[in-house]
């Protein structure tokens, strides 16, 4: 303790300077949106580089499991290729068509991009993942993130080479999901307790749900393709005063060791938003 006080006394001027510098930077970022954006981007890049170094070491000791997961994911994606395309909408006329069309006239709805996880938290109330892929590599805010076993989260921030993902293990996360066997839909949330258990709310009591039933993403989701694995029903909570079940769902994704993911963009949804945000001009 004596040495600590001696150190502070000896370097008091320098420590005071550092403290004032940090305080000045905080004031600057809060008073200017431009400076806030600059420091946020710089911090994300620095944190991403540090996480990348740590991730390189961690990845070395899990290569066997990573290769197994990648093999399973590649097989699953090959089986899902047809679901990435849908029939064209004949009720709309596009003056400029930039979508990819296959030989049957179906256009691509979902675009998949691989990414490596270099940062991940599971013990907080608001958990995030950091991916080694950013705006320079095609990542956009709102893209869905999917792991080898099931969905992971949604992109909420991007910098040049790093992106930040809101995990399913986040108190503000909401994903439209449904029971695979009968399409009864509800909302997937996390209660902040067990990182391996999610909560599916608002499932009608008319559903014949049993323990072990598969829960997948629903057709109502704007971010995720439908019928992607979320988890399996672990328990059923029945409230006599309500017409809905509350289901506890064991996550398909093991958030403790996720290493590689896929970023998925709903290209048709993105085009719709772009059209809605484009001002009309007189011809």
Secondary structure, DSSP 8 states (H G I E B T S, - for coil): -HHHHHHHHHTHHHHHHHHHHHHHHHHHHHH-HHHHHHHHHHHHHHHHHHHHHHHHHHHHTTHHHHHHHHHHHHHHHHHHGGGGEEE--TT---SS--S-B-TTSEEE-EEEEEEEEEEE--SSSEEEEEES--GGGT--TT-EEEESSSEEEEEEEE-SS-EEEEEEEETT--EEEEETTT--EEEEE--SS-TTEEEEEEEETTS---TT-EEEE-TT-SSS-TT-EEEEEEEEEE-TTSSEEEEEEEESS-TTS--EEEEEEEHHHHHHHHHHHS-----
